[in-house]
Amino acid sequence: MSDMDRYPIGTLIVGRNGTITAINSLASRLTGWTSEVAVGKPWGEVLRLRDTAGRLVHEDSDPFKHAKPPVRGTPDRGYMLTRADGSQVPVSMRAGYAFVGKILDEVIVLIRDAAPDRRRELNAYDLIATLAHDLRSPLTSIKGFASTMASRFDRLKDEQKLLMLRTIDHDSDRMNRLLADLLTFSRLEAKRLELRLERVNIADLVTSVGEQVGRSSTSHQIVFEFPEDLPHLLADRPKLEQVIQNLTVNAVKHGDPGPVTLSVAIEHGDMVIRVRDTGPGIDPAARPFIFSKFFHRHTATRAHGTGLGLFISKGIVEAHDGSIGVESTGPKGTTFAIRLPLPSD
């Protein structure tokens, strides 16, 4: 292994005559050119880069023609690289110049794959678009019903007022869930999630979440299964509520009409909370990715969403020293299981 192969970034050296004099293994993998073939070739042939305007960099901005001291290099910029096999990949590149007197003697090029950056940007754009959609829908409903009640309150029947108030209440809950997920997501990303632990009556918490979600669905019945005298759990109640709510809403969203079962049991010193639906199950090919950021479960009736719910749920559960996973899935439904350690006292 050469010293350059130890560098954590793709590195090429271009000599005074404009040809490649050295290339490390990371740059070889990225460009598709082996060291044996690349060395001695014109740099523009190995680094066939186009800028955002579509111009070839080696033709438009050749440093051996344009660079003069005291310029010492170029900042990090994005380009499209055409590899040796003709395929293209987005890259980020910067260069350092070494002058002998006023003559550019050598250029050191640092290059890396920018595809992950592009994916993050696309995910961010997708998230913003989703948020705009998911916030606009309940806001439109809240604004419409509030305006109607303000202008026609005396002419509305009591049952109409009650329907409007319940809709406003339901859509406000939707917005609160969305904003809570976003806040937790930002804290997980920054590794700043903090727990405020307290003794939690898990039966009360599960029942409260189930009844709240059940009120918003006319096609699903929430069923509870847990024994009497469950021990208390040491947990951050609002965050644990957020997890169970995410799983229950998902079960209603993706499950076929019918029961959604929330159960609690004590197993091997852990408290196990299960959420079971009667839906079509999860595609086996998708199972490894369901707790990833921006994952969307593809079902015929899938509603719009941020794709953050399961990622957030996993982060919260693991912060409690617990685990979460798909316990079973198939044509008769999917069961998610949360395992949390019981307090020692």
N, C-alpha and C positions, 0 to 999 in steps of 0.2 A: 504494500500500500504506500503510495506517495504521500508526501506531506500535504499536498493539496486535497487529497482524498479525505483527509481528516476534517476539512472545513465543513461547517454545517450548512453551507449554501453553495449553489452552483457557481463555479468560478472558471473563467477563461482568461488567458493572457494573450494580448495581441501585440505582436512586435512592430518595429518601426516600418517594416515594409508592408504592413497591413494584413499579415497572415497570422493564423493561430499558432502560437508557440507552446501552449499548454492548455489542457482542459481536464477538470476533475470528473470523478464518476457521477456526481449529482448533475453536473451540466451535461454530461453524456446522455444520461437517462432522459433528461428534459428535452434536449435537442434531437436525440436519436442518432447523434454522430459519435462513433467510438473515437478514442484518443488516436489510435493508429491511422484512422482515415481523416480526422479533423485537422491534426497538426500539419501545417504547411499550406492549408487551404485559405483563400481570402476570407476575412472575417464575415463579410456580408453574405457569403455562401452558407456558412455554418449558423450565423445569427441572422436569419432572414426575417427581419422585424418590420412590422408596419405600425405606424402611429394611429391615433384616433381619426386622422384625416385620410388614412389609407396610403400614406406615403412610405416608401421604403427608406428605412433609417440610414442604411449604408450609402444610399444615393443622395439623400437630402441633407443628412447631418453627419457626414463622415468627419470624425474628430481629427484625422490626419490632414484634412484640408482646411478645417475651420478653427480648431482649438488653438488658442494662444495663451501664454502665461499672462496674468497670474491665475487663470481659470484652472481649477484643480480636479474637475470632474463634473458629473451630471447628477441631479437628484434622482430619487426613486420615481420611476414613471411606468405607466402601464402600456404594454404593447401586445400585438398578436404575433406569435412566433409560428412560422411554418417549419415543421420538423423535417427530418431527412426523408421520411416516408410520405411527405405531402400533407399530413394531418396538421391541424392548427390547435394551438393551446394559448390561452391568455397568460402572460408572464408579467412580472414586475422586474425592472432592471435599473441598475445604477452603475456608473463607471468612475474610475479614478485615473487621473492622468499623471504620468511621470515624465518630466521634461529634462533634457540635457541641454542646458543653456536655454535657447528659445525653440529647440527642436523637440517635438513630441516623440519620445523614445519608446514608450510602452503604455498600453491601456489595460487596466485590470477591470474585468467585467464581472459583476455579481448579479446573478439571475435566479429567480425562483418562480415556482408555479403559482399563478394568481387565481386559479380556478376556485380554491376555497373562498377567496375574498369575493369573487363574483357570486358564488352561491350564497354567502352571507348577505350580500347586497340584495339579491333577488328575494331571499327570505324576508329581509327587512321591508322591502317594498310590498311583498305579499301580506305581511303582517299589518302594515299600515292600511292597505286596502281593505283587509278583513275587518280591522277595527272600525274603519269608517262605516262599513256596511252594518256591523253588529251594533254600533252605537246609534246610527241613524234610525234603525228600525224601531227600537223602543222609545227613542226620543220623539219620533214622529207621532207615535201612539199617545205618549204622555201629553205632548203639546196639544194634539187634537182633542183629546177628551177633556183636558183642563180648560181649553178655550170654550168648548161646547158647554161645559158646566158653568163657566163664568158668565156666558152670555144668555143661557137659556135655563138657568137653574130652576126658576119657578115653574117652567112649563114641562120639565122632565118628570116622569113618573119615578117613584121610589126605586123600583126594580131596575130602571135604566141608570139611575145614579149609582146604585150598588154595583152594577156591572162595570160601569166606567171606573169607579174607585178600585174595584178588584183588578181591573186591567192595568191601571196605573201602578198599583202595588206590585203586581207580577212583573211588569216591565222594569220597575225600579230595582227589583231583586236581580233581574237579568243584568242590568248595568253594574250593580254592585259586585256580582260574581265576576264579570269581565274585568272590572278595575282591580279587584282583589287578585285575580290571576296575573294581571300585568305587573302589579306591585311585587308579588312573590317571585315572578319570573326575573324581574330586574335584580332582586336581592340574591336569588340563586346564581345568576350570571356573575354578579360581583362577589360571590362567596361571602355574603353578609347577612344570610338568613339567621335571625335570632329567635329562639324559642322562649316563651314565658310559660313555664310549666306550672300546672295546678292539678289538683285531684279532679278527675272528670268522671261523671256518671255516664258510662258509655251507652247504656240503654236509653237514657234520656236524649243523648246527643243523636244517636242513630234514628230514634223515633221522630225527633224534631225535623231532621233533614228529610227523612222519608215522607213525612206528612206534607212538608213544604213543597217538595217536588211533585208529590201526588196531586196536589191541588191544581197544578198547572197542566195535567194530562187527563184527557177523557178516555184514552184508549189503553191505559196501563193501570194496574192496581198494585199498590205497594204492600208487600207482605213482610211481616216481621217474624223472625224466629230467633229467640234467645232465651236462655234459662233465667230463672229467678235468682236473685242475690248475686249478680255479677260483681266482682270486685271493682273498685275504682281503678282508673288508669292515670298514670302521671303523664300529662301531655299538655301541649298548647292547644286549648280547646278550639279557638277560631281556625287555626290552621288544619287541625284534624277534621273539623267540620267541612273545610274547603275540599279536602281529599274525598271524603265520603260523598259530598255533593257532586263533585266532578264525576265520580264513578256512577252515581245514581242517574244523573242527567244523561250521561253517555248511554246507560242501559235503556233509558226511555227513548233516546234519540235513535239508537241503532237496533233496538229490539223489536220483535214483532209484537203486535197488540197482545196483551195478557199480563201475567204477573211479573213483577220485578221483586226479587226476594232479597231482603237485607237480613243477614244472620250474624250472630256473635257466638263464639265458643271459646273455651279454655283448652288449649292443646299444648302439652309438653312445656308448661311454664310460660306460654305466650297467650296473649289475647288475639284471636283471629276473627277479623271482620270480613265477611264475604258479601259481594254484590253479584247476583245472578240474574241474567235476562233470558228471554226465550227467542233470541234473534238467530240470524243465520250463521253465527260464528265468525271467527277471524281467519282470513286467508293464512295458511301456514307460512307462506313466503313473507308475509308482513309481520309475523309475530316477533322476530328479532328487533324490529324497528318501532314498535308501538309506543315505547317510552322515550323516543327521540323527540327533539324539538321539531315542531311544525309537521308532525306526522298527522295524516288524515286517514281515517278508516273508510275504505271505499265500500259503501253499501248503497243499494238503490235509493234509499230514503235519507241518505246522509245530509244533515243540515250544515249550513255554513258554520265555520268555527275557526279559531286561531291555530289549532293544532298544538296547543301548549298544555292542555289539561292533564294528560298522563305524565308528561315530563315534570310538571310542577308537583303532581301527586307523589311521584317517585322521590323527588328531592325532599319534600316535607317528611315522608315516611322514613327515609334514610337518616334525616336529621334527628329523628326520634330513636335511632339505633334499631329500626325495624326493616322490614322488606315488603315489597309489593310485587305481584306477578299474576300471570294468567294461570289459573289452576286447571281449568278445562275449557275447551271450546269445541264446537261442533254444530251440526244442524239443529240441535235442541237447545242451543244457547251457549253463553260464555259466562264463566265465573271468575271474577277478580278476587284475590285474597290479599288482605293486609295482615301482616304479623307484627305485633308490637310486644316488647318484653313487659312483663308485669313488675311493678315495684317490689323490691326485696322486703320492705317492711310490712 
